[in-house]
Amino acid sequence: MYSQLQLKQDAANFLAEEYGRTVHERIDINVGNLDDRLRLAQCPTPVKFNAQDQSGLGGNISVKAQCVGQIAWTVHIPAQVMIYREIPVAAMDIPRGQSISGSHLTSALVNVSSIRQGFADTPKPSLAGKQNATSAKAKCSKPIKWIPPLL
């Protein structure tokens, strides 16, 4: 029998390897619980894992675990992957429409998995001179959004 504990550990190892391919400062992985009534036959071949994450930024995801062969089974495992990156954030309040300068910005370690609107992952100097698209509050992990220059 393939134990739930082993399945969860294998899923966590898969996720650590999968998300370890991208550059980040920290990653936290939490594999959810499975139904205690679930009984899985021992897989004669290595179990195949697939992270079902369209954005590649983690968050609440599902991991598909699949055993192929004569004794076949598939299980979807809930997981939460939190990816932390050092990104530019507002050092002071920046009103909407304000031209961004280097003094407006600082960097902070932010859980980018919780940001669904996009974020600037470029160094602070490359944001200087851009126009702020939304108001940004100081010391808030909300990322800076800017209006691209018209060409």
Disulfide bonds with the S-S distance in Angstrom:
Cys43-Cys67 2.15
